[in-house]
Amino acid sequence: MQPVLTYKEPSKLLVAAAFAAVYVFWGSTYIAIAIAVKSTPPFLMAAIRFIGAGAILYLWCISKGEKIPDRASVSRSAFAGVLMLFFGTTSLIWAEQYLHAGLCSIIIASTPFWFVMLDKKHWSQNFSDKFIVLGLVIGLAGIVILSLSRGAIDLQGSKMQLISFFALIFGTVLWATGSLSSKYASTKGSTGMKASIQMLAAGLFAFLVSLATGEYGHFSWSQVTMSAVNAMLYLITFGSLIGFIAYIWLLDVRPPAIVGTYAYVNPAVAMFLGWWILHEKITGSEIFAMFIILSGVLLVNLSKYKK
């Protein structure tokens, strides 16, 4: 007779703590990135962050006696990690060379839309819901308004700002793709082991890109400021080790759309800290676009919240 496997619901306190980590720590990482990228090339910075955090987490898992998953599981985790952390997060690091932190956070607030449009498993359910369809239209309209608004992006003065805008949009699409892959792909290993593999894969990929683009050849460690070092340590500890692990764990225990609600809080945290710490100016058009985008996100997730 086969034993009956039962699912143990995680404690509400643990779930709340994980959401708090994703909400607050990830919101503050926009500011840490803006500080670190001033004296560190973006791809090299991403490599240091992810390899550092991934190695620490991997060694911790091994010290607990956890086994390395099979090759297929490692490949799937690595693939998801490259999509989420290299194409998703590293596009943010690169874009913050040209766009301020608050604006980047508003663009990334569109992430829940890509979850809905890419989650093929739930297409019939999602696109039969009038609120989801309306939310997608409103949210995408908010992105268009943001891209065309004066003061947010200097279309005439800087082509790199426009390129960064679309690179960041593309990054959010691949972040959602990697997140769904992480959730639905059949992989073995603990949450910590999977997260460490994802970070190490993304870090290695970022390092190879750094070498290919010539970043390391034009870089000197002496140019890195102490503020950048502290920001990097914050990103490794709170952004990757705590925040990312909390995110991966939440994907296992909560629906992707609910986990994606961090998009509501992160822009507010990033814009406030950007104004307070970096003295960034917040324009009325940015606030209006953020309101439109988050209204769309609310409609997209309305039916799920009711359940």
Backbone bond lengths (Angstrom), bond angles and torsions (degrees), N, CA, C in turn:
res aa  C-N    CA-C-N  psi(-1)  N-CA   C-N-CA  omega(-1)  CA-C   N-CA-C  phi
1 M - - - 1.463 - - 1.533 109.68 -
2 Q 1.347 116.36 129.49 1.446 120.79 -177.50 1.525 110.19 -77.59
3 P 1.335 117.85 138.88 1.455 119.94 177.87 1.523 110.55 -68.59
4 V 1.318 116.52 148.04 1.455 122.32 179.58 1.524 108.23 -87.33
5 L 1.335 115.57 122.23 1.452 120.03 179.15 1.515 109.73 -89.22
6 T 1.291 117.20 129.08 1.463 121.41 -179.60 1.520 109.90 -113.50
7 Y 1.330 115.84 146.15 1.459 121.72 179.24 1.516 108.80 -95.85
8 K 1.305 115.86 125.85 1.449 121.02 179.83 1.518 109.27 -97.55
9 E 1.307 116.75 116.92 1.457 122.21 179.12 1.529 109.52 -66.71
10 P 1.346 117.90 128.30 1.466 119.88 179.39 1.527 111.06 -65.51
11 S 1.303 116.60 155.04 1.463 120.42 -177.89 1.525 110.59 -64.36
12 K 1.326 115.79 146.78 1.463 120.88 179.57 1.524 111.18 -62.99
13 L 1.326 116.34 -34.24 1.462 120.29 179.71 1.527 111.12 -64.81
14 L 1.341 116.44 -41.23 1.459 120.65 179.50 1.521 111.10 -67.24
15 V 1.329 116.89 -40.88 1.460 121.11 177.92 1.528 109.98 -63.48
16 A 1.339 116.44 -43.46 1.463 120.88 179.46 1.520 111.41 -62.85
17 A 1.335 116.62 -40.17 1.471 120.60 178.98 1.523 110.84 -65.60
18 A 1.334 116.58 -38.87 1.466 120.35 179.15 1.528 110.63 -65.93
19 F 1.334 117.21 -42.58 1.459 120.39 177.45 1.528 110.87 -63.85
20 A 1.333 117.02 -39.89 1.466 120.71 178.72 1.519 110.93 -61.60
21 A 1.346 116.54 -40.02 1.461 120.94 178.83 1.528 110.70 -63.03
22 V 1.340 116.36 -43.75 1.464 120.39 -179.36 1.528 110.58 -70.17
23 Y 1.320 116.64 -40.15 1.462 120.69 -178.76 1.535 111.88 -65.69
24 V 1.332 116.60 -55.70 1.463 121.00 -170.78 1.525 112.98 -84.34
25 F 1.333 116.94 -49.56 1.463 119.41 -176.89 1.517 111.23 -64.22
26 W 1.339 116.82 -42.87 1.460 118.34 179.92 1.523 111.35 -68.35
27 G 1.319 117.34 -33.14 1.461 119.52 176.45 1.516 111.88 -63.33
28 S 1.339 116.42 -36.63 1.463 120.65 -179.19 1.522 112.93 -79.40
29 T 1.339 118.12 -18.30 1.467 119.24 -178.73 1.526 112.36 -66.98
30 Y 1.334 117.72 -23.33 1.470 119.42 176.59 1.527 110.09 -59.72
31 I 1.330 116.30 -38.74 1.460 121.11 -179.01 1.526 109.94 -72.48
32 A 1.337 116.44 -42.80 1.463 119.97 179.25 1.529 110.74 -61.69
33 I 1.321 117.09 -39.72 1.468 121.04 178.04 1.524 110.31 -62.96
34 A 1.340 116.48 -44.82 1.463 120.68 -179.46 1.527 111.53 -60.10
35 I 1.329 117.03 -35.29 1.467 121.11 178.83 1.526 110.79 -73.56
36 A 1.331 116.94 -45.65 1.467 121.06 -175.36 1.522 112.24 -69.21
37 V 1.332 117.44 -37.06 1.468 120.24 -173.35 1.530 111.90 -73.73
38 K 1.323 118.23 -10.15 1.459 120.81 178.09 1.526 111.93 -67.48
39 S 1.338 116.78 -29.51 1.467 118.94 -178.34 1.531 113.71 -125.97
40 T 1.341 116.73 5.53 1.460 120.80 179.98 1.518 109.50 -130.66
41 P 1.336 119.56 128.79 1.470 121.25 177.72 1.540 110.50 -56.37
42 P 1.337 118.07 142.17 1.471 121.25 -171.38 1.530 115.30 -60.62
43 F 1.335 118.27 -44.79 1.463 119.99 -177.60 1.529 111.23 -70.96
44 L 1.328 116.05 -38.35 1.458 119.36 176.74 1.518 110.60 -66.68
45 M 1.311 116.10 -38.70 1.461 121.04 177.37 1.525 110.81 -61.48
46 A 1.335 116.75 -43.96 1.466 120.87 177.85 1.518 111.07 -63.03
47 A 1.346 116.56 -40.47 1.465 120.59 179.77 1.527 110.93 -62.38
48 I 1.328 116.73 -45.13 1.467 120.98 179.61 1.522 110.43 -62.54
49 R 1.308 115.73 -44.63 1.470 120.19 -178.03 1.523 111.75 -62.26
50 F 1.318 117.16 -51.58 1.462 120.30 -172.80 1.527 112.64 -76.85
51 I 1.339 117.41 -38.28 1.464 118.98 177.65 1.520 109.49 -67.51
52 G 1.335 117.35 -40.89 1.462 120.53 178.28 1.511 112.54 -61.42
53 A 1.331 116.36 -51.30 1.465 120.11 -179.30 1.525 111.15 -67.28
54 G 1.343 116.78 -41.18 1.459 120.16 -179.22 1.515 112.79 -64.30
55 A 1.344 117.02 -40.46 1.465 120.72 179.69 1.521 111.29 -66.14
56 I 1.331 116.53 -42.75 1.475 120.45 178.21 1.521 110.61 -60.33
57 L 1.324 116.36 -46.35 1.460 120.70 -178.19 1.525 111.49 -67.70
58 Y 1.330 116.71 -40.27 1.465 120.91 179.76 1.528 110.90 -62.34
59 L 1.320 116.81 -46.68 1.467 120.93 179.84 1.530 110.91 -63.85
60 W 1.299 116.41 -35.62 1.467 120.54 178.02 1.529 110.40 -65.58
61 C 1.337 116.91 -42.47 1.468 121.01 178.06 1.526 110.90 -63.64
62 I 1.332 116.41 -43.98 1.459 120.81 179.63 1.532 110.45 -63.28
63 S 1.340 117.00 -39.84 1.473 120.53 -179.40 1.527 111.58 -63.77
64 K 1.333 116.66 -23.94 1.465 120.74 177.82 1.520 112.21 -85.58
65 G 1.319 116.30 -1.76 1.453 119.88 178.64 1.510 114.60 90.63
66 E 1.324 118.10 11.65 1.458 120.55 179.51 1.530 109.82 -73.67
67 K 1.314 116.11 143.25 1.457 121.63 -178.94 1.525 110.26 -92.97
68 I 1.311 114.60 150.68 1.462 119.86 175.88 1.529 108.37 -69.66
69 P 1.332 118.80 131.12 1.467 120.44 -179.72 1.521 112.27 -63.18
70 D 1.320 116.41 170.00 1.460 121.10 178.56 1.526 110.17 -66.24
71 R 1.326 115.18 165.75 1.463 120.86 -173.86 1.530 112.03 -59.56
72 A 1.321 117.33 -40.31 1.467 120.14 -179.64 1.529 111.06 -62.94
73 S 1.340 116.80 -41.79 1.460 120.79 179.60 1.520 110.97 -65.64
74 V 1.335 115.93 -40.54 1.465 120.28 178.36 1.529 110.09 -62.55
75 S 1.326 116.82 -42.85 1.468 121.32 -179.67 1.516 111.36 -63.18
76 R 1.339 116.38 -43.57 1.467 119.43 -179.81 1.522 111.28 -66.01
77 S 1.329 117.12 -42.49 1.465 120.53 179.01 1.527 110.92 -65.14
78 A 1.332 116.04 -41.29 1.460 120.13 179.45 1.529 111.01 -63.63
79 F 1.327 116.77 -41.22 1.469 121.50 179.43 1.530 110.21 -62.15
80 A 1.330 116.55 -46.86 1.467 120.32 178.64 1.524 110.72 -62.73
81 G 1.337 116.73 -38.59 1.452 120.46 -179.76 1.516 112.91 -64.85
82 V 1.325 117.03 -41.03 1.459 120.44 178.57 1.526 110.17 -64.26
83 L 1.334 117.08 -41.74 1.461 120.37 179.18 1.530 111.20 -64.16
84 M 1.336 116.08 -48.26 1.466 119.78 -176.28 1.525 112.33 -72.59
85 L 1.330 116.07 -52.30 1.457 119.93 -167.90 1.530 113.74 -90.63
86 F 1.338 117.14 -35.99 1.467 115.93 176.79 1.518 110.28 -80.49
87 F 1.331 116.80 -61.81 1.465 118.99 -176.47 1.529 112.16 -70.15
88 G 1.336 117.33 -34.42 1.455 120.20 -179.60 1.514 112.87 -79.38
89 T 1.324 117.39 -65.71 1.460 121.26 -175.33 1.521 112.66 -73.71
90 T 1.325 118.28 -39.63 1.460 119.85 -178.35 1.526 111.38 -67.78
91 S 1.328 117.70 -29.48 1.468 119.27 174.04 1.527 110.06 -63.76
92 L 1.341 117.00 -33.92 1.460 121.16 175.89 1.526 110.37 -66.63
93 I 1.333 116.86 -45.79 1.472 120.93 179.42 1.524 109.95 -58.82
94 W 1.331 116.68 -44.99 1.466 121.17 -179.90 1.524 110.91 -65.10
95 A 1.342 116.81 -42.22 1.467 120.99 -176.48 1.520 112.09 -67.48
96 E 1.332 117.65 -29.91 1.463 119.79 -178.09 1.519 112.89 -71.53
97 Q 1.321 117.70 -1.95 1.463 120.35 168.76 1.526 110.84 -71.08
98 Y 1.344 116.48 -25.24 1.459 121.19 -171.75 1.527 113.33 -122.81
99 L 1.328 117.96 -22.04 1.468 122.31 -179.91 1.519 109.28 -118.68
100 H 1.326 117.04 144.59 1.452 118.13 -179.20 1.525 111.37 -75.40
101 A 1.328 115.63 160.36 1.466 121.92 -170.54 1.524 112.47 -59.83
102 G 1.328 117.30 -41.62 1.464 120.12 -178.50 1.510 112.44 -62.61
103 L 1.334 116.90 -42.16 1.467 120.95 178.77 1.523 110.82 -64.45
104 C 1.334 117.00 -42.00 1.467 120.36 178.46 1.523 111.07 -60.03
105 S 1.323 116.29 -39.63 1.475 119.60 -179.14 1.521 111.54 -65.67
106 I 1.343 116.87 -33.52 1.471 120.20 178.25 1.526 110.04 -67.84
107 I 1.329 116.70 -42.09 1.470 120.88 179.14 1.529 109.97 -61.14
108 I 1.320 116.66 -43.43 1.463 120.69 -178.10 1.520 111.26 -71.06
109 A 1.336 116.99 -16.37 1.466 119.81 175.78 1.524 111.84 -62.74
110 S 1.342 117.04 -13.81 1.467 120.70 179.06 1.524 112.81 -79.45
111 T 1.338 117.40 -3.39 1.468 121.37 -175.54 1.532 114.00 -52.20
112 P 1.352 120.05 -44.05 1.473 119.16 -179.51 1.520 114.41 -57.48
113 F 1.340 118.01 -27.71 1.464 119.53 177.54 1.526 110.85 -64.33
114 W 1.318 115.90 -40.45 1.458 119.37 -179.13 1.525 110.96 -70.75
115 F 1.338 117.15 -30.53 1.464 119.85 174.01 1.525 110.27 -58.71
116 V 1.320 115.94 -45.28 1.468 120.76 -178.23 1.527 110.57 -66.92
117 M 1.317 116.93 -45.81 1.463 120.22 -174.62 1.527 113.23 -73.67
118 L 1.331 117.09 -24.00 1.465 119.97 -177.84 1.521 113.56 -100.15
119 D 1.331 117.19 -11.99 1.467 120.78 -178.56 1.532 109.22 -81.02
120 K 1.325 115.80 77.30 1.469 122.33 -174.91 1.517 112.18 -57.67
121 K 1.303 116.53 -31.12 1.458 121.69 -178.95 1.526 111.92 -59.63
122 H 1.330 117.20 -27.10 1.460 121.24 -176.66 1.532 112.51 -118.75
123 W 1.336 117.19 20.76 1.462 120.10 -179.32 1.527 112.63 -58.44
124 S 1.325 116.65 -48.37 1.466 119.38 -176.49 1.516 110.97 -60.04
125 Q 1.310 116.19 -37.34 1.466 120.74 179.21 1.530 111.39 -73.67
126 N 1.335 116.22 -44.37 1.461 119.93 -175.37 1.523 112.84 -68.55
127 F 1.333 116.93 -46.42 1.449 119.41 -173.36 1.532 113.35 -84.57
128 S 1.321 116.76 0.17 1.461 119.87 171.46 1.525 110.68 -94.09
129 D 1.313 116.80 -4.24 1.460 122.32 -179.99 1.530 108.66 -96.15
130 K 1.328 116.82 117.24 1.467 120.90 -175.99 1.527 112.27 -63.97
131 F 1.342 117.12 -31.01 1.457 119.45 179.78 1.528 111.28 -69.29
132 I 1.327 116.77 -37.05 1.461 120.46 178.42 1.524 110.57 -65.93
133 V 1.326 116.40 -45.31 1.459 120.71 179.70 1.526 110.14 -62.64
134 L 1.342 116.77 -44.50 1.461 120.80 178.79 1.529 110.64 -63.51
135 G 1.325 115.84 -40.75 1.458 119.98 179.20 1.515 112.71 -63.41
136 L 1.340 116.78 -39.46 1.459 120.76 177.36 1.524 111.19 -62.18
137 V 1.333 116.10 -44.24 1.477 120.57 -179.48 1.528 110.31 -63.32
138 I 1.336 116.42 -46.66 1.471 120.63 -179.06 1.529 110.91 -64.72
139 G 1.319 116.18 -44.99 1.459 119.81 -178.19 1.514 112.70 -63.53
140 L 1.330 116.59 -44.45 1.460 119.86 179.62 1.530 111.01 -67.54
141 A 1.341 115.93 -31.30 1.467 119.29 174.43 1.524 110.41 -64.99
142 G 1.326 116.13 -36.45 1.458 120.03 176.97 1.518 112.30 -63.46
143 I 1.335 116.41 -36.79 1.470 120.32 177.85 1.531 109.91 -65.88
144 V 1.334 116.60 -40.77 1.467 120.66 178.06 1.523 110.59 -63.58
145 I 1.340 116.14 -44.08 1.470 120.86 178.51 1.521 110.36 -59.49
146 L 1.328 116.13 -42.39 1.461 120.71 -179.71 1.531 111.12 -64.28
147 S 1.318 116.53 -41.14 1.467 120.18 -177.80 1.521 112.10 -68.82
148 L 1.334 117.36 -26.60 1.461 121.39 -177.11 1.522 113.26 -99.39
149 S 1.332 117.14 -8.38 1.461 120.15 -174.63 1.519 111.55 -72.81
150 R 1.305 115.81 141.58 1.463 120.78 178.22 1.521 109.44 -76.54
151 G 1.316 115.45 142.17 1.456 119.76 179.81 1.511 112.60 95.44
152 A 1.333 117.14 -29.09 1.466 119.86 179.16 1.524 109.95 -81.80
153 I 1.347 115.81 -52.41 1.465 121.17 179.50 1.524 108.96 -128.71
154 D 1.312 116.67 127.52 1.455 122.27 178.77 1.525 108.66 -85.49
155 L 1.323 115.47 92.32 1.462 120.06 -174.69 1.526 112.03 -67.04
156 Q 1.326 117.48 -29.84 1.461 120.30 -177.58 1.522 112.21 -91.81
157 G 1.326 116.90 -32.38 1.450 120.15 -173.71 1.519 114.73 -87.51
158 S 1.299 118.19 -24.47 1.464 119.38 -175.18 1.520 111.11 -147.84
159 K 1.331 115.65 108.04 1.459 120.14 176.49 1.529 110.24 -68.30
160 M 1.346 116.85 -29.09 1.456 120.44 -178.50 1.520 111.43 -65.59
161 Q 1.314 117.54 -29.55 1.463 119.62 176.61 1.521 110.50 -65.08
162 L 1.320 116.55 -42.99 1.465 120.38 179.61 1.523 110.65 -67.36
163 I 1.346 116.73 -41.95 1.464 120.62 177.36 1.521 109.99 -61.70
164 S 1.332 116.52 -42.25 1.469 121.21 179.79 1.516 111.20 -63.31
165 F 1.330 116.06 -38.02 1.464 120.70 179.15 1.526 110.66 -59.04
166 F 1.329 116.71 -49.86 1.463 119.91 -177.88 1.529 111.76 -74.04
167 A 1.340 117.57 -30.74 1.467 120.42 175.60 1.525 109.73 -63.36
168 L 1.318 116.11 -37.65 1.461 120.48 179.99 1.528 111.25 -71.42
169 I 1.322 117.02 -38.34 1.472 120.54 174.35 1.528 109.72 -59.81
170 F 1.324 115.94 -46.99 1.470 120.87 179.04 1.526 110.16 -61.04
171 G 1.320 116.85 -38.70 1.457 120.91 178.33 1.521 112.99 -63.39
172 T 1.337 116.85 -38.26 1.471 119.71 178.80 1.524 110.80 -66.53
173 V 1.337 116.24 -35.13 1.470 120.39 177.78 1.532 110.09 -63.09
174 L 1.329 116.24 -44.98 1.463 119.68 -179.17 1.527 111.62 -73.21
175 W 1.327 117.60 -29.16 1.467 119.70 174.07 1.529 109.53 -61.67
176 A 1.334 117.08 -47.13 1.462 120.75 179.08 1.523 110.71 -63.53
177 T 1.333 116.88 -39.37 1.466 121.07 178.12 1.521 110.68 -61.12
178 G 1.327 116.67 -46.28 1.451 120.57 178.99 1.513 113.10 -66.23
179 S 1.328 116.57 -36.41 1.462 120.94 178.69 1.521 111.27 -64.62
180 L 1.329 116.38 -43.27 1.463 120.54 178.30 1.524 110.62 -66.99
181 S 1.329 116.53 -37.09 1.461 120.25 176.44 1.520 110.56 -63.35
182 S 1.330 116.38 -41.68 1.464 121.13 178.81 1.520 111.37 -63.73
183 K 1.342 115.82 -35.04 1.460 119.42 -177.48 1.519 112.30 -77.00
184 Y 1.333 117.33 -43.99 1.457 120.96 -170.84 1.525 114.27 -94.67
185 A 1.326 118.01 -21.47 1.465 119.84 -178.76 1.529 109.97 -69.45
186 S 1.311 115.50 138.98 1.467 120.59 179.68 1.524 108.89 -80.32
187 T 1.329 116.08 104.97 1.462 120.90 -179.08 1.520 110.35 -131.18
188 K 1.313 115.01 147.61 1.453 121.27 177.32 1.527 109.08 -98.53
189 G 1.329 115.12 160.26 1.454 119.53 178.91 1.512 112.23 112.60
190 S 1.320 116.31 157.48 1.457 121.64 179.68 1.523 110.46 -73.81
191 T 1.326 115.84 168.96 1.461 120.36 176.77 1.517 110.97 -58.68
192 G 1.334 116.69 -42.79 1.458 120.72 179.89 1.514 112.64 -64.15
193 M 1.336 117.15 -42.33 1.460 120.80 179.82 1.524 110.88 -65.11
194 K 1.336 116.71 -43.78 1.462 120.04 178.98 1.528 111.19 -63.35
195 A 1.335 116.30 -42.16 1.465 119.97 179.85 1.520 111.29 -64.97
196 S 1.337 117.32 -38.73 1.469 120.26 179.96 1.523 110.74 -65.21
197 I 1.321 117.09 -40.87 1.469 120.75 178.35 1.525 110.25 -64.70
198 Q 1.324 116.31 -41.57 1.460 120.52 179.19 1.520 111.61 -62.18
199 M 1.336 116.88 -43.42 1.462 120.50 -179.48 1.523 111.93 -69.22
200 L 1.338 117.09 -41.76 1.463 120.16 179.24 1.529 111.05 -63.73
201 A 1.325 117.01 -41.15 1.467 120.59 179.40 1.526 110.69 -64.09
202 A 1.343 116.19 -45.35 1.463 120.19 179.39 1.524 111.11 -64.97
203 G 1.334 116.93 -40.01 1.453 120.73 179.44 1.509 112.65 -64.69
204 L 1.333 116.62 -42.54 1.466 120.94 177.85 1.517 110.34 -63.76
205 F 1.321 116.91 -42.53 1.466 121.41 179.18 1.527 110.15 -62.32
206 A 1.349 116.29 -43.05 1.469 120.58 179.36 1.524 111.09 -64.18
207 F 1.339 117.27 -37.38 1.464 120.63 179.51 1.532 110.63 -66.28
208 L 1.329 116.75 -41.23 1.465 120.27 178.45 1.530 110.70 -63.85
209 V 1.334 116.43 -40.02 1.466 119.96 177.52 1.526 110.29 -66.41
210 S 1.332 116.58 -38.32 1.462 120.74 177.29 1.530 110.99 -60.04
211 L 1.327 116.39 -43.15 1.470 120.33 177.87 1.533 110.91 -66.04
212 A 1.340 115.48 -42.73 1.463 120.21 -176.86 1.525 112.21 -65.80
213 T 1.325 117.34 -32.77 1.463 121.20 -178.55 1.528 112.68 -90.05
214 G 1.333 116.87 -0.92 1.454 120.29 176.85 1.511 115.18 80.01
215 E 1.327 117.47 13.26 1.472 119.91 -179.54 1.528 111.87 -60.14
216 Y 1.317 115.44 -49.37 1.468 119.24 -173.62 1.526 111.80 -65.40
217 G 1.325 115.96 -31.31 1.457 119.38 -179.28 1.516 113.47 -68.85
218 H 1.334 117.16 -24.10 1.461 121.66 -179.38 1.528 111.87 -108.26
219 F 1.327 115.89 20.72 1.467 120.00 -174.27 1.520 110.59 -118.47
220 S 1.327 116.05 141.75 1.461 122.42 175.11 1.523 108.54 -128.19
221 W 1.324 116.01 132.74 1.469 119.46 -179.06 1.518 111.90 -61.72
222 S 1.328 117.22 -23.57 1.468 120.16 -179.11 1.528 112.68 -67.42
223 Q 1.341 116.64 -18.64 1.461 119.26 -178.93 1.528 112.84 -82.33
224 V 1.327 117.19 -9.52 1.463 120.68 -179.13 1.525 109.46 -77.65
225 T 1.326 116.54 124.24 1.460 121.43 -179.42 1.524 110.88 -81.24
226 M 1.343 115.63 163.05 1.459 119.69 177.41 1.529 110.84 -65.81
227 S 1.320 116.30 -32.91 1.472 119.88 176.90 1.527 110.25 -62.19
228 A 1.335 116.26 -39.85 1.460 120.57 178.78 1.521 110.98 -66.77
229 V 1.338 116.91 -39.06 1.462 121.00 178.31 1.528 110.14 -62.40
230 N 1.330 116.33 -46.40 1.472 120.18 179.07 1.526 110.96 -63.46
231 A 1.333 116.34 -39.41 1.468 119.96 178.35 1.520 110.74 -64.20
232 M 1.340 116.44 -39.87 1.460 120.49 179.15 1.524 111.46 -65.09
233 L 1.323 116.45 -41.76 1.468 120.44 177.72 1.522 110.39 -62.36
234 Y 1.317 116.69 -37.90 1.466 121.17 177.54 1.530 110.43 -65.06
235 L 1.325 116.24 -42.85 1.464 120.45 -179.76 1.524 111.22 -64.25
236 I 1.335 116.36 -41.01 1.462 120.15 179.76 1.519 111.16 -66.13
237 T 1.338 115.58 -44.87 1.470 120.38 -175.14 1.518 112.60 -77.03
238 F 1.327 116.03 -60.04 1.463 120.17 -172.67 1.526 112.96 -87.86
239 G 1.338 116.54 -35.21 1.456 118.69 -179.22 1.514 113.62 -76.03
240 S 1.359 116.22 -42.93 1.460 120.15 -174.74 1.529 112.85 -99.70
241 L 1.326 117.00 -58.05 1.466 119.22 -174.35 1.528 111.97 -64.28
242 I 1.320 117.86 -45.26 1.461 120.32 -177.69 1.527 111.34 -90.18
243 G 1.334 116.27 -53.85 1.462 119.67 -175.39 1.515 113.99 -64.59
244 F 1.345 117.45 -47.86 1.467 120.02 -176.47 1.523 111.86 -69.23
245 I 1.338 116.94 -39.47 1.471 119.43 177.17 1.517 110.44 -62.17
246 A 1.338 116.06 -41.55 1.467 120.09 177.83 1.524 110.49 -61.37
247 Y 1.335 116.67 -39.48 1.467 121.27 -179.67 1.523 111.47 -65.90
248 I 1.331 117.04 -47.83 1.463 120.94 179.87 1.528 110.74 -62.22
249 W 1.329 116.33 -39.69 1.467 119.82 178.58 1.528 111.15 -66.06
250 L 1.322 117.03 -41.40 1.467 120.68 179.21 1.525 111.45 -63.45
251 L 1.340 117.16 -34.68 1.466 119.48 177.48 1.528 111.53 -62.60
252 D 1.336 116.54 -27.37 1.462 120.85 179.27 1.525 112.78 -79.45
253 V 1.333 117.26 -26.29 1.467 119.87 -172.19 1.524 113.72 -114.73
254 R 1.335 118.11 -8.03 1.459 121.64 -179.54 1.519 110.27 -138.04
255 P 1.344 119.07 153.62 1.466 121.67 179.15 1.528 111.48 -60.77
256 P 1.341 118.07 146.17 1.463 120.91 -179.26 1.524 113.49 -55.22
257 A 1.341 117.47 -38.78 1.463 120.59 -178.66 1.523 111.55 -63.48
258 I 1.330 116.89 -36.19 1.463 120.58 179.14 1.522 110.02 -72.92
259 V 1.324 116.29 -41.71 1.467 119.85 177.70 1.532 109.47 -61.85
260 G 1.337 116.05 -34.57 1.455 121.06 -178.65 1.510 114.60 -68.79
261 T 1.335 118.06 -2.52 1.464 119.92 178.84 1.513 112.81 -69.25
262 Y 1.335 117.49 -8.16 1.468 118.42 174.11 1.527 110.19 -57.98
263 A 1.337 116.20 -21.22 1.458 120.49 179.83 1.522 112.14 -64.71
264 Y 1.350 118.24 -21.96 1.461 121.08 176.49 1.527 111.40 -71.29
265 V 1.321 115.97 -42.55 1.460 121.71 -169.28 1.521 112.51 -89.21
266 N 1.341 116.99 -39.19 1.463 120.31 -175.98 1.533 113.79 -54.25
267 P 1.359 119.64 -45.04 1.469 118.63 -179.60 1.523 112.90 -61.29
268 A 1.340 116.92 -40.54 1.464 120.18 -179.71 1.527 110.74 -63.86
269 V 1.340 115.73 -44.04 1.471 120.30 178.95 1.528 109.85 -63.95
270 A 1.330 116.69 -46.73 1.467 120.95 -177.52 1.526 111.66 -64.87
271 M 1.327 117.46 -42.66 1.460 120.26 -178.86 1.529 111.11 -67.08
272 F 1.337 116.43 -40.73 1.464 119.57 179.03 1.529 111.21 -65.04
273 L 1.336 116.81 -47.48 1.460 120.41 -179.76 1.532 111.72 -67.71
274 G 1.347 116.65 -34.77 1.454 119.92 176.89 1.515 111.55 -63.53
275 W 1.338 115.74 -40.39 1.471 120.74 177.39 1.524 111.34 -68.86
276 W 1.338 116.19 -40.00 1.461 121.62 -174.48 1.532 112.54 -77.80
277 I 1.336 116.66 -46.15 1.465 120.88 -173.67 1.522 112.42 -93.09
278 L 1.345 116.61 -45.25 1.460 120.29 -175.42 1.520 113.40 -97.07
279 H 1.340 116.36 -3.93 1.471 122.33 179.35 1.532 111.59 59.93
280 E 1.326 116.29 37.78 1.458 120.88 177.12 1.524 110.48 -76.10
281 K 1.315 115.44 143.10 1.460 120.24 177.59 1.526 109.92 -85.70
282 I 1.311 115.64 135.31 1.464 121.65 178.07 1.523 107.92 -106.45
283 T 1.315 117.41 117.26 1.458 121.06 -177.92 1.526 110.86 -88.56
284 G 1.316 114.52 157.45 1.464 119.76 178.14 1.515 111.77 -63.32
285 S 1.345 117.23 -34.30 1.464 120.56 -179.47 1.524 110.77 -67.43
286 E 1.335 117.18 -34.22 1.457 120.73 177.60 1.523 110.95 -67.43
287 I 1.328 116.27 -43.63 1.465 120.03 179.09 1.527 110.18 -64.01
288 F 1.350 117.08 -40.81 1.464 121.09 179.34 1.525 110.59 -64.56
289 A 1.336 117.17 -44.16 1.469 121.02 179.26 1.528 110.54 -64.19
290 M 1.331 117.16 -39.97 1.463 120.14 178.41 1.526 110.53 -63.01
291 F 1.336 116.94 -41.24 1.459 120.88 177.90 1.526 111.17 -61.35
292 I 1.329 117.13 -42.83 1.470 121.55 179.46 1.528 110.37 -64.47
293 I 1.329 116.74 -47.17 1.463 121.12 -178.08 1.523 111.01 -62.56
294 L 1.336 116.90 -46.42 1.466 119.96 -178.16 1.523 111.86 -70.14
295 S 1.326 117.61 -27.46 1.471 120.22 173.44 1.523 109.92 -65.10
296 G 1.321 115.50 -40.37 1.463 119.76 176.38 1.512 112.12 -64.39
297 V 1.343 116.13 -41.25 1.463 120.31 177.74 1.522 110.78 -61.69
298 L 1.332 116.36 -40.12 1.466 120.68 178.82 1.523 111.23 -61.98
299 L 1.333 117.30 -44.29 1.462 120.39 179.54 1.530 111.22 -66.47
300 V 1.326 116.76 -38.86 1.460 120.45 179.53 1.523 111.03 -59.33
301 N 1.310 116.66 -37.70 1.465 121.35 -174.97 1.524 114.08 -100.12
302 L 1.336 116.47 3.61 1.471 120.12 -173.45 1.518 112.61 -58.54
303 S 1.335 117.31 -47.45 1.462 119.94 -177.67 1.520 110.82 -64.55
304 K 1.315 117.28 -34.98 1.470 120.65 -179.92 1.524 111.09 -70.01
305 Y 1.342 116.07 -35.65 1.450 120.03 178.35 1.542 110.45 -66.33
306 K 1.345 115.65 -38.15 1.472 119.63 179.38 1.522 111.12 -62.28
307 K 1.356 114.94 -38.42 1.475 118.56 178.93 1.506 111.07 -67.44
